[in-house]
Amino acid sequence: MTFPFTEHDLNRFRETQQLAYHCAEQVAAWIEPGVTERQATGKLRQCLVAAGVQDFFHVPFAWFGDRTAFRHFHTPLQFFAGSRKLEEGMPYVLDCAPVVDGYTADIGYGGKVGDNPVWDKLAGDLKVYRELILSEVRARKPLNEVYAAVDAQIAAHGYDNRHKVYPGRVIGHQVTRMTARGPAGVNLFGFGVRTLQTLGRELISERLHGRSPLWADGRSSRHAPTPGIWAVEPHIGFREVGIKFEELLVVTDDDAYWLDDDLPHVRRWTTTEGAAR
């Protein structure tokens, strides 16, 4: 399979990702103790729609406190925003996946309210996973082996793998330009109808070639990284604190790179490193 996107396409994916992170940062600046997860997702959706978003890969999510580490999650319904209120010192994760003119982004933004030294440590260590994933994908390791390398690093840090709690245990999934003709803005089980149409088509197509658009640790991911764009979300946890980033990874026919380095978590690492010098 050859790389299916043009430079114009990459710019449009980048713009959509920047829009998503901009809205997440706006909500992060607004959020305060007493706000509920549902209020946070409502604010996130409001910002995205005001920016011109008409459809979503999936509905916005917000997780507060120990829900950032998916503690006691037993059914997919528990991923949806609930009545949990943010408290001083709590971590939170915002996750949104806007679609603009068919171009999809899927982002994860981790934050905290007040002081949380455990969150600070996890947030700094996330940098290792971004570098590790890129290195392994550039080496064209099978995706299930990249997953295993991330698992090994999580164990070395003394943390828990929390992306294994996602449906299908996925650490990532392919995104594409959605061309389905279903109704925009209509959701089913938290996913846009157009998303489900596109994902179903991709699953069938990739299966015929012995690949999967879902990146996990099972048999279906025993293949080299498929050229295209992948939304990647290593999610780590320690006790009651969880954090992740999620951003777009470009895999070409002979290379790989993160679509954009001008993102909140990357800027945070740069600032931290500068202050440590």
N, C-alpha and C positions, 0 to 999 in steps of 0.2 A: 504494500500500500504506500502511495506517495503522499507527501504533505498536502492537505487539501485547501489551505488558506493562502490568500494573497496578503501583501503588506497592508492594503486597505482594510482587509478583514481584521488583521491583528490590531490595527489602530482602533477599530470600532469595538473589539473585545476589550481593549485597554481602557477606552473611554467609559464603557459600561462598568468595568471593575472600579475605576476611580469614582464614578458616581455612587456606587454601592458603598464604598468605604467612606466617602464624604458624608453620606447620610448616617452611617453608623457613628461617625465622629460627632455629628450633630446631636444624635441621641445620647451619646456618652457625655457630652457637655451639659445636656439637660437633665440627665438622670440624677436622682438623689434618694436618700432614705425615704421609705414610704411608698415609692413607686412600685407598681406590680408588674409582673412579666407581661400581662395582657396590655397594660398601658404602654409599656416599652415597645411591644411589637406594633401596636396601633400607631405610635409616634413614628416608628421606622417606616411603616407602610405609607403613612401620610407624607413623609418627606420624599419617598421614592416616587409616589404618584405625582406630587407637585413638581418633581424634576422631569416628568414626562414618561415615567414607566407605565406601561399599559398591561403588562403580563409578568408572571413570575414563574421561574423554574419550580420553586416551592414557596410556600407562604413564609413570611418572616418568623424567626424563632428568637426567644430570649430565655436564658436560664440563669437563675440567681442562686447564690449560696452553694450548698452541696449538690444542687442540680447541675452545676457546671461540670461536675465529675460523674454525672449520671448515676449517682448512688440510688439504689432501690428502684431502678427502672426495670420494669418487667414486660411492658406492652408498648407498642409504637405510639399509642395515644399519650403516653407520658412525655413525649417530646414536645407536644404542643404547649404554648404559653399558658400558665395557670395564674392562680391568685397569690403566689409567693411574693411577699414584699421585700424589697431591698432594705438591708440594714447596714449600719456603719461597720466597715471592715469586710463586707461581703465581696466576693468576686462575682463577675457576671460575664456572660458570653452573648453576643448578638450575632445572628446568622441571617443573611438575606441573599436572595438570588434573583435579581431583576433581569428582565429581558427587554432590550431596546432594539426595535427593528429586526428582531430575530436573533440578535447577538446576546449571548447569555454570560452572566457572571455569577459566581457563587462564592461568597466571602464569609469569613469568621473573624469577629473582633472581640478580643478579650480585654476586660478592664476590671477595676475594683473601685470601691467607694471607701475612702480613708486608707488607713494603714493595713497591710497584710503581707508580712515578710515571706510567707510561704508562696504567695502569688508572685512576689518579686523574683524569687528564685526560679520558679517554673517559667516565668516570662523570659528571663534571661537565657535559660537552657533551651528554649524553643529554637533558638538560632542554630543549634547543633543539628536539629532534625531537618531544617531547611537546606543546610549544606550537605547533609548525608543523602537526602533524597535526590538532590540534583546530581551528586557524584555517582550514585548507583544507577540512575537512569541514563546518564551520559555513557556509562560503561555497558549499557544495553543489557543489564541484568534482567532476568525474568521478573515480572511485577510481583509475583508471590515471594521471590527472594528479597526484593527491596522491602517489602512488608516485614519479612523476617528480620532484616537488618535494623529496621526501625524498632521492632520489638526488642531486639537485643540491646539497643541503645537505651530504651526505656528501662529495661531491667538494670542496666549498668548505672543509671541515674537513681535507681531505687523508686521509680514511679510506677504507675499503672497505665496500661494501654486502655484508653477509653473509647477510641474510635471503633473498637470491636463490639461496642454496644449498639452502634448504628445498625439498621436493617442490612443484612448481608455482610456485616463486619467490615464495611468498606472504609478504606482510607482515602479513596478518591473515586472520581468517575469522569468520563469524557463529557465535554460540552461541545456543542456544534451550533451552527446557525439554524434556528428552528424555522422550518418552512411549512409546518402543519397548518391546516386551515380550520381547525376547531375554534370555538369561541375564546377570545382573549379575556383574561382576568377571571376565568371560571376554574375552580379548584375541585379536585376529587382526592380525598385522603391526604390533603395537604400539598398535592402536586398539581400544577396547571394541567388542564386537559391537553393543551398543545405539547406540554412536556411529556405526558404519558404516550401520546401518539408518536412523538419523535423518538423517545426512549425505546418504545416497543419495536419500532422499525430498526433502530440501531442494534438492539439485542439480537434480532433475527439475522441481520446482515453480518454482524461480527461472529455470531455462533457458526455461521456457514463457513467462516474462515478460521475457525478454531480459536477465536479471541472473544473477549468480553469488554464492554464499555464500562464495566464496574470493576474497580481495583480492590481486591481483597487478598486473603491468604490461602484460598482454595485452588482446586484443579483448574477452574476457569481462568485463573490469572497466571497460569504457567506458560507465559509467552512474553516475548520482548515487548517493550513499550511501543504501543501503536502510535504512529505519527498522527498528530492532531493536537488538541488542547485538552488538558486534564485539570479539573478542579481537585486540589490536593489538600487534605485536612488532617494532619497529625494532631491527635487530641490526647493530652497527657493529664494525669491526675495524681494527687497525693492527698490522701485522707479526704477532707471535705472540699478541697480546692481542685478545680479543673480549668484548663486553658487550652486554646488551640489557635492556630491561624488557618485560614483557608484562602487560597489564591490560585491563579491560573498558571499552569506549567505548560510551556510550549515544547512539543517533541517533534523535531523535524526528521528527515530521512537519515541524517548523520550527526545530529547534535540535540541538545536540550538546554533550555534556559527559562528562568522565571520571566513571565511576560512584563513585569514592572517591578522595579526596586523602590519606587517612591510610594511606599505603603507604611501605615502607622507602626507596625511591629518592626519593620526594618529601620525606620527612622529612630525608634526607641532604642534599638541595639546600638546604632551609630552614636546617639547622644550619650548612652551609658558608657560606651567604650571611650569616648572623648573625655568624659568627666573623670574616668579612672586613670588617665594619663598624667 
